[in-house]
């Protein structure tokens, strides 16, 4: 993603799509019960999901993305929300996380999973950095229908050509994720597909 595209994405995420990130942050907190410790936001973009979760938890954050342009936005968004004391950024890929084994309590991601190559390696790395009892909640979606419709209407005023672009996400089905998790040696997992997207949850035992 180049600097111009990153700027448009950041504008949309902080504006029309902000309620969507708040929705998923609450969903993650409710599903995992993890509100303290260290959270890793993988493929974080501008940090939107993690920052929404920071507002309703006591978690500290590590924001990881392979796009330098998006990490710059993440760093600015962290400062704008006065969260510099609770967050750091790392330029890295999910398949090679520069973190020690068993070093984080929660791994989250929204919207980047369909772009991941070598899914078994990606899931193996996430599982590696989780502490025993730590949980991952990763996937993608645009929220429930009401949020999607409100965001779509608002986006037209911010980025009129947003929906005209070909969507690059792959169309992996649930079985592809299940196969990759099994190949990664992850046994305690759940893959759900529904109105609010496709989400993958697992725990390191």
C-alpha distance (Angstrom), angle and dihedral (degrees) to the residues before:
residue distance angle dihedral
X1 . . .
X2 3.80 . .
X3 3.80 124.7 .
X4 3.82 94.9 -96.6
X5 3.80 93.8 50.0
X6 3.79 90.1 45.6
X7 3.79 90.0 53.4
X8 3.80 92.9 52.0
X9 3.81 91.4 45.7
X10 3.80 90.5 50.6
X11 3.80 91.8 49.8
X12 3.80 92.4 50.9
X13 3.82 93.5 44.5
X14 3.80 93.9 50.7
X15 3.81 92.7 43.6
X16 3.82 123.8 29.6
X17 3.82 95.3 11.5
X18 3.83 97.6 45.6
X19 3.85 93.2 97.0
X20 3.80 89.4 53.4
X21 3.80 92.0 57.2
X22 3.81 90.6 46.7
X23 3.81 89.0 51.9
X24 3.80 93.5 52.7
X25 3.82 92.7 43.5
X26 3.79 90.5 57.5
X27 3.80 90.4 44.8
X28 3.82 91.6 52.2
X29 3.79 93.3 47.6
X30 3.79 91.2 49.6
X31 3.82 94.2 45.8
X32 3.80 98.3 45.3
X33 3.80 102.9 29.9
X34 3.82 88.7 -145.9
X35 3.79 111.3 135.8
X36 3.82 101.8 147.8
X37 3.79 135.8 50.6
X38 3.80 127.4 38.9
X39 3.79 125.1 -26.9
X40 3.80 122.9 -164.5
X41 3.82 115.1 -152.9
X42 3.82 104.3 -161.3
X43 3.79 119.2 -160.4
X44 3.76 84.1 9.6
X45 3.80 99.2 170.5
X46 3.78 103.7 -169.2
X47 3.81 91.2 -10.5
X48 3.79 95.3 -101.1
X49 3.81 101.1 146.7
X50 3.79 94.4 41.7
X51 3.79 92.6 47.2
X52 3.80 90.7 50.6
X53 3.81 88.8 51.2
X54 3.81 91.0 47.4
X55 3.79 89.0 61.5
X56 3.81 93.0 60.5
X57 3.80 102.0 34.2
X58 3.80 143.6 45.7
X59 3.82 93.0 -122.2
X60 3.79 124.6 134.0
X61 3.80 115.5 -138.1
X62 3.77 143.2 -137.2
X63 3.80 111.6 -167.1
X64 3.82 114.7 -158.0
X65 3.80 128.2 -174.4
X66 3.80 136.6 150.6
X67 3.83 91.9 -140.7
X68 3.79 113.7 88.0
X69 3.82 90.0 -164.0
X70 3.80 92.4 56.1
X71 3.81 92.8 44.9
X72 3.79 89.2 56.1
X73 3.78 88.5 56.6
X74 3.80 89.9 46.6
X75 3.79 90.9 53.5
X76 3.80 91.7 50.1
X77 3.81 92.6 45.6
X78 3.80 90.1 50.9
X79 3.80 90.1 53.1
X80 3.80 92.9 44.6
X81 3.81 89.7 55.5
X82 3.81 92.0 45.4
X83 3.80 92.4 -119.7
X84 3.78 99.7 127.5
X85 3.81 90.2 115.8
X86 3.81 91.1 57.8
X87 3.80 103.6 39.1
X88 3.80 143.9 58.6
X89 3.81 131.2 179.6
X90 3.80 129.6 -136.8
X91 3.79 129.9 -168.1
X92 3.80 103.4 -137.9
X93 3.80 146.9 112.6
X94 3.78 123.9 -106.1
X95 3.82 89.2 -121.3
X96 3.82 90.8 62.2
X97 3.79 112.0 31.0
X98 3.82 113.7 -176.4
X99 3.80 92.2 -141.1
X100 3.80 133.4 108.7
X101 3.77 121.1 -103.7
X102 3.81 114.7 -88.3
X103 3.79 93.8 11.1
X104 3.82 104.9 128.8
X105 3.79 135.6 54.4
X106 3.79 101.0 -154.4
X107 3.81 134.9 23.3
X108 3.80 119.5 -162.5
X109 3.78 136.2 175.0
X110 3.78 135.4 166.6
X111 3.77 123.4 -168.1
X112 3.80 100.3 -4.5
X113 3.81 99.9 81.4
X114 3.84 95.7 81.4
X115 3.81 88.6 57.5
X116 3.81 94.8 53.5
X117 3.79 116.9 113.7
X118 3.81 121.6 -155.7
X119 3.80 93.3 26.5
X120 3.83 95.4 -170.0
X121 3.80 90.5 57.0
X122 3.82 91.6 46.4
X123 3.80 92.6 51.5
X124 3.80 91.5 43.3
X125 3.81 90.4 55.0
X126 3.80 92.5 48.4
X127 3.79 90.1 48.9
X128 3.82 90.3 48.0
X129 3.81 95.5 55.5
X130 3.81 94.5 45.4
X131 3.78 117.4 98.6
X132 3.83 116.9 -127.3
X133 3.78 104.8 -76.7
X134 3.79 90.7 21.1
X135 3.78 119.2 133.7
X136 3.78 139.5 -144.1
X137 3.80 124.3 -150.1
X138 3.79 110.7 178.9
X139 3.78 136.2 151.0
X140 3.74 141.4 88.7
X141 3.77 144.7 -87.7
X142 3.79 144.0 127.9
X143 3.78 98.6 -117.9
X144 3.81 129.3 -107.9
X145 3.81 121.1 -29.3
X146 3.80 96.5 -94.9
X147 3.81 92.5 53.6
X148 3.81 92.1 44.9
X149 3.78 92.7 52.5
X150 3.82 94.2 47.0
X151 3.80 91.5 47.7
X152 3.81 93.0 47.9
X153 3.80 91.5 53.6
X154 3.81 92.7 47.1
X155 3.81 94.0 46.2
X156 3.80 90.7 60.2
X157 3.80 88.2 67.2
X158 3.81 93.3 48.6
X159 3.82 104.3 36.1
X160 3.84 111.6 7.6
X161 3.82 93.8 -176.0
X162 3.82 94.1 49.1
X163 3.81 95.0 106.2
X164 3.77 94.2 40.4
X165 3.79 93.4 71.0
X166 3.81 119.6 95.3
X167 3.79 107.9 -104.0
X168 3.82 108.8 -121.3
X169 3.81 97.3 -160.5
X170 3.75 115.6 120.1
X171 3.79 119.3 -123.1
X172 3.80 99.7 -126.6
X173 3.77 113.9 167.1
X174 3.79 125.6 -138.4
X175 3.81 92.1 -96.4
X176 3.81 91.2 60.6
X177 3.80 90.3 56.5
X178 3.79 92.4 44.3
X179 3.81 91.3 50.9
X180 3.80 91.1 49.1
X181 3.81 92.7 49.2
X182 3.79 91.1 50.3
X183 3.81 90.8 47.8
X184 3.82 88.3 51.6
X185 3.79 90.7 55.1
X186 3.80 94.3 -111.8
X187 3.80 109.2 144.8
X188 3.81 106.4 169.3
X189 3.81 102.8 63.6
X190 3.79 143.2 125.1
X191 3.82 128.6 -159.3
X192 3.80 116.8 -163.2
X193 3.79 128.1 -176.3
X194 3.80 121.1 -170.7
X195 3.78 147.5 114.7
X196 3.80 93.4 -46.2
X197 3.81 95.0 49.4
X198 3.78 140.2 -95.8
X199 3.78 114.9 -50.2
X200 3.78 133.4 -178.4
X201 3.78 121.7 -155.2
X202 3.78 127.6 -176.4
X203 3.78 141.2 157.3
X204 3.78 131.3 -144.1
X205 3.74 106.0 -129.2
